[in-house]
Amino acid sequence: MSKTFTPAALIQHQLDMYNAKDVDGWLACYAVDAQQYTLHGDLLASGHADMRARISSRFTEPDLHARLLNRSVMGNIIVDLELITRNFPEGKGSIEMLCIYEVLDGLIHKASFALGEKCIAAK
């Protein structure tokens, strides 16, 4: 990243890039060898190539949007609770997501995610 952000500002910038569906801007917030995990579990993506492949299909969803519900900051650890609007195979809906980020040297190095219950909008 060319800009210098505090850890909290970096996380806000990556959320802004997510909502703009700007893959390159979003990836620029992450270290080249960053890793994403399920909370306490499986590796979801390792490095920019895996992350790009994982997020590119998500960014094609017309209603994709993350709304920040709460943010906690403890030094270089940022915890966000977000409500994500998605286009699921069953239809438009939302899901809560807990996102835990570790920021080192101005970039996200590790991120873990926990998903809540999927809620499909009434038709």
Secondary structure as UniProt FT lines:
FT   HELIX           7..19
FT   TURN            20..21
FT   HELIX           23..27
FT   TURN            28..29
FT   STRAND          30..38
FT   TURN            39..40
FT   STRAND          43..46
FT   HELIX           47..58
FT   TURN            59..60
FT   TURN            62..63
FT   STRAND          65..74
FT   TURN            75..76
FT   STRAND          77..88
FT   TURN            89..90
FT   STRAND          91..104
FT   TURN            105..106
FT   STRAND          107..120
//
